[in-house]
Amino acid sequence: WPLAGWTLWKRRHQLSDAATLLPLASFVLALLQVTLTGTLRPAHALPLIPPLVLLATDGIQTLRRGAASSLDWFGRMSFATIGAFAWVAWSAQQFGHPAPLARNIARLVPDHVPQMSLIGVSCAALLSLAWIFVLVRPPRSQIRGAFTWAAGVTFVWGLAVALFLAPIDGSKSYRKISNELAQELPRHGSGCIAELGMGPSQWGSFAYFNQLKFVSTPASGPLPACARLVVYASRDEYPPVPGEWQPVWETSRGHKRSAEMIRLY
């Protein structure tokens, strides 16, 4: 967005040109869609990216030499630091050193058992060597700063997947909770399943992993006439359940501030 803003500033007297007007109008329309429809979630803001990219593409080619060098330098330092920290965090996770960082990681993913993945480590090492090559032999180009940032983002995401896919999946995925819920539901009757407190993430995950489908509860109104009710809560704050429902099963995921609970009534 800073580069898109630079484009608008450079072309402030030519905003009626199609090359500027079309992406700018697209951005305004996307912004209206994001703010006026649905909930404000990061995923819903993705339509803002394409028009910003179109505007920034022109801005990156008209940056002054000092600004272009600063963009390139900041990208190099930032992604090199993040990459080094990723390797240190992996060492803490696998070998327990440094100890303070290892304790923090254990608190974030208390149920994860570290396992060495030779494929993951090899891919991470190749990515790191490629990033070092980019640092040592940068391309001589007007858009070197943009190339550095693109390569840096690829490098960091690649490290995250190669070194931390298992703990990330364990802490973010609903697979385990969905499997447990799917095994427990048949023991408590049949027919429809009402839900309370769930969001799109839970709905989609339970449907994907175990084909579980729920009857949603209106914002104001009685619960659906089902024999089973699944209630989702975060941070130990279950929404009130009206009527004479009896809790029969419960499971949780996460730790303290990030804890999520599922209770079956």
C-alpha positions in Angstrom: 0.0 0.0 0.0 2.8 2.5 0.5 3.9 1.9 -3.2 0.3 2.3 -4.3 0.1 5.6 -2.4 3.3 6.7 -4.1 1.7 6.0 -7.5 -1.3 8.1 -6.6 0.9 10.9 -5.5 3.0 10.9 -8.6 -0.1 10.7 -10.8 -2.3 13.1 -8.8 -2.7 15.3 -11.8 -3.5 12.3 -14.0 -6.1 10.4 -12.0 -8.5 10.3 -14.9 -6.1 8.1 -16.9 -7.4 4.6 -17.3 -4.1 3.1 -15.9 -4.8 4.8 -12.6 -8.5 5.3 -12.5 -9.5 1.6 -13.1 -7.5 0.1 -10.3 -8.4 3.0 -8.0 -12.1 2.5 -8.7 -11.7 -1.2 -8.2 -10.1 -0.6 -4.8 -12.9 1.7 -3.7 -15.5 -0.8 -4.7 -13.6 -3.7 -3.0 -13.3 -1.5 0.1 -17.1 -0.9 0.2 -17.7 -4.6 -0.3 -15.4 -5.6 2.6 -16.7 -3.0 5.0 -20.5 -3.2 4.2 -21.0 -7.0 3.7 -20.2 -9.8 6.2 -17.9 -9.8 9.1 -14.6 -7.9 9.1 -12.1 -10.8 8.9 -8.7 -10.8 7.2 -9.8 -13.4 4.6 -12.6 -11.2 3.5 -10.1 -8.3 2.8 -8.4 -10.3 0.0 -10.3 -8.4 -2.8 -8.3 -5.3 -1.8 -5.0 -6.8 -2.9 -5.3 -7.0 -6.8 -6.1 -3.3 -7.3 -3.3 -2.4 -4.8 -0.9 -4.6 -6.7 -1.8 -2.9 -10.0 -1.2 0.6 -8.5 2.0 -0.5 -6.7 3.5 -2.0 -9.9 3.7 1.5 -11.4 5.0 3.0 -8.2 7.9 0.6 -7.9 9.3 1.7 -11.3 9.2 5.4 -10.4 10.8 5.3 -7.0 13.7 7.6 -6.4 17.1 6.0 -6.0 17.2 6.5 -2.2 13.7 5.2 -1.6 14.4 2.1 -3.8 17.6 1.4 -2.0 15.9 1.7 1.4 13.1 -0.6 0.3 15.6 -3.2 -0.8 17.8 -2.8 2.3 14.8 -3.0 4.7 13.6 -6.2 3.0 17.0 -7.9 3.2 17.5 -7.1 6.9 13.9 -8.0 7.9 13.7 -11.4 6.1 17.2 -12.3 7.1 16.4 -11.7 10.7 13.1 -13.6 10.5 14.9 -16.5 8.8 17.6 -16.7 11.5 15.0 -16.6 14.2 13.1 -19.4 12.5 16.2 -21.6 12.7 16.8 -20.7 16.3 13.1 -21.5 17.1 13.5 -24.9 15.3 16.6 -25.7 17.4 14.7 -24.8 20.5 11.8 -27.1 19.5 14.0 -30.0 18.5 16.9 -29.9 21.0 15.7 -27.6 23.8 18.2 -24.9 23.2 17.9 -22.0 23.9 15.9 -23.1 26.9 13.8 -20.0 27.4 12.5 -20.1 23.8 11.9 -23.9 24.1 9.7 -23.3 27.2 7.7 -20.6 25.4 7.2 -23.0 22.4 6.1 -25.8 24.7 3.5 -23.5 26.2 2.1 -22.6 22.8 1.9 -26.2 21.6 1.8 -28.3 24.8 0.6 -31.5 23.1 3.1 -31.5 20.3 5.8 -34.1 20.3 8.8 -32.9 18.2 9.9 -35.2 15.4 12.7 -34.6 12.9 11.7 -34.4 9.3 14.7 -34.9 7.0 12.7 -33.8 4.0 11.6 -30.6 5.8 15.1 -29.8 7.1 16.6 -30.4 3.6 14.0 -28.1 2.0 14.6 -25.4 4.6 18.4 -25.6 4.1 18.0 -25.3 0.3 15.7 -22.3 0.8 18.2 -20.7 3.2 21.0 -21.2 0.7 18.9 -19.6 -2.1 18.2 -16.6 0.2 21.9 -16.2 1.0 22.6 -16.2 -2.8 20.0 -13.5 -3.2 21.7 -11.4 -0.5 25.2 -11.9 -2.0 24.3 -11.6 -5.7 21.2 -9.3 -6.0 19.9 -8.7 -9.5 20.9 -5.4 -11.1 17.4 -4.1 -11.8 15.2 -1.1 -11.3 12.8 -3.3 -9.4 15.4 -5.0 -7.2 13.4 -3.9 -4.0 10.3 -5.7 -5.2 12.3 -8.8 -6.1 13.9 -8.8 -2.7 10.5 -8.6 -0.9 9.0 -11.3 -3.2 11.9 -13.6 -2.6 11.9 -12.8 1.2 8.2 -13.6 1.6 8.7 -16.9 -0.3 11.7 -17.7 1.8 9.9 -17.1 5.2 6.7 -19.0 4.2 8.8 -21.8 2.9 10.7 -22.0 6.2 7.5 -22.0 8.2 6.1 -24.9 6.2 9.3 -26.9 6.1 10.2 -26.5 9.8 6.9 -25.9 11.6 4.2 -27.6 9.7 3.5 -30.2 12.3 3.2 -27.9 15.4 1.2 -25.4 13.3 -1.2 -28.0 12.1 -1.5 -29.4 15.7 -2.3 -26.0 17.2 -4.6 -24.6 14.4 -6.3 -27.6 12.9 -9.7 -28.9 14.1 -9.0 -32.4 12.8 -8.5 -33.9 16.3 -11.6 -32.2 17.8 -13.7 -33.1 14.7 -12.7 -36.8 14.9 -13.5 -36.9 18.7 -16.9 -35.2 18.2 -17.8 -37.6 15.3 -17.1 -40.6 17.5 -19.1 -39.2 20.4 -22.3 -38.0 18.6 -23.7 -41.4 17.7 -23.8 -42.4 21.4 -26.3 -39.7 22.1 -29.2 -40.2 19.7 -29.6 -39.4 16.0 -31.2 -36.8 13.8 -30.2 -33.2 13.5 -27.5 -31.5 15.5 -28.0 -27.9 16.7 -25.0 -25.6 17.3 -24.3 -22.5 19.3 -21.3 -20.2 19.1 -19.7 -21.6 16.0 -18.2 -19.6 13.2 -17.2 -20.3 9.6 -13.9 -21.9 10.6 -15.6 -24.5 12.8 -18.5 -25.1 10.3 -16.1 -25.7 7.4 -13.6 -27.8 9.4 -16.2 -30.2 10.8 -17.8 -30.6 7.4 -14.5 -31.2 5.7 -13.0 -33.7 8.2 -16.1 -35.7 9.2 -19.0 -34.5 7.0 -20.7 -33.1 10.2 -23.5 -30.6 9.5 -25.3 -28.5 12.0 -28.5 -26.5 12.3 -27.6 -23.0 13.2 -29.2 -21.1 16.0 -30.8 -17.7 15.1 -29.3 -14.6 16.8 -32.6 -14.1 18.6 -34.9 -17.0 19.0 -35.3 -20.6 20.3 -32.8 -23.3 19.7 -33.6 -25.7 16.8 -35.7 -28.8 17.8 -32.8 -31.3 17.8 -31.9 -33.9 20.4 -28.2 -32.9 20.4 -26.5 -29.5 20.8 -22.9 -28.6 20.2 -21.6 -25.4 21.8 -18.4 -23.7 20.9 -16.6 -21.4 23.2 -13.2 -19.6 23.6 -11.4 -18.6 26.7 -13.7 -20.6 29.0 -16.7 -18.5 28.3 -19.5 -20.7 27.1 -22.6 -18.9 25.8 -25.7 -19.5 28.0 -27.8 -22.5 26.9 -31.5 -22.0 27.4 -33.8 -24.9 28.4 -33.0 -28.2 30.2 -30.0 -29.3 28.2 -27.6 -31.7 29.9 -23.8 -31.6 29.1 -22.5 -35.1 28.3 -19.1 -34.6 26.7 -16.4 -31.9 26.3 -13.1 -31.4 24.7 -10.7 -28.5 24.2 -7.8 -27.3 22.1 -5.1 -24.7 22.7 -3.8 -23.2 26.0 -5.0 -20.4 28.2 -5.7 -17.3 26.1 -6.0 -19.3 22.9 -8.0 -22.1 24.4 -11.1 -23.3 22.5 -13.7 -25.6 23.9 -16.4 -27.8 22.4 -19.2 -29.1 24.6 -22.0 -31.6 23.7 -25.4 -31.3 25.3 
